[in-house]
Amino acid sequence: VEEEPAAPAAELAIAPTEFNLSKANVQDIPINITWGNATKITGIKGLAKTSLGSLPLDLKEGAHYAVENDVLTIKKELTELVPVPMTMVPTGTPLTLTITFDDGVKEFLITVVD
């Protein structure tokens, strides 16, 4: 009797890896996590590229994001870290989130759209 080969261990992954955030309809962003060897998120940093340079954002768990089982939710309150109303943020502005796990790092790209 041949044994089935063991499935390879899943690698750390997130899906989707990008999201278009509507200025007119800001909403929570759910991201599915495949944990691999990771067990927790240790922090999330954001970097918004603006015409004035880069704006670092420090997301706080509970206020700006939440993790429940295999879903990371980037809360709409993230926009409160941006110093201007979302309606003033130029369309196409990229906001890169660097999600640090206890075993790996993933990037998530948010693009501001109308």
Order of alpha helices (4+ residues) and beta strands (2+ residues): beta-beta-beta-beta-beta-beta-beta-beta-beta
